Amino acid sequence: MQISLPDDLVKQLESRVSASTEFSTIEEYAIYVLTEVLKQTDDSSTKNSTDSDDNYTKDQEDAVKDRLESLGYLD
């Protein structure tokens, strides 16, 4: 299967891959991004809308924890 992408998107992908040590090709990076988006979409569709504890992404939660640790609130 092949997917056509707009040139500006390809340039953005190339830029991210060239700055990355984790991905060596656009294809690897695109597969990673699409997999993560699908996981998030699947996760959010199975969650109860009243679950307020899960309103933050893992990255956001980690950033808050790091900040609280740097301020001395967490060990």
Sequence and secondary structure as in RCSB ss.txt:
>XXXX:A:sequence
MQISLPDDLVKQLESRVSASTEFSTIEEYAIYVLTEVLKQTDDSSTKNSTDSDDNYTKDQEDAVKDRLESLGYLD
>XXXX:A:secstr
      HHHHHHHHHHHHH SS SSHHHHHHHHHHHHHHHHHHHHHS TT GGG S HHHHHHHHHHHHHTTS  
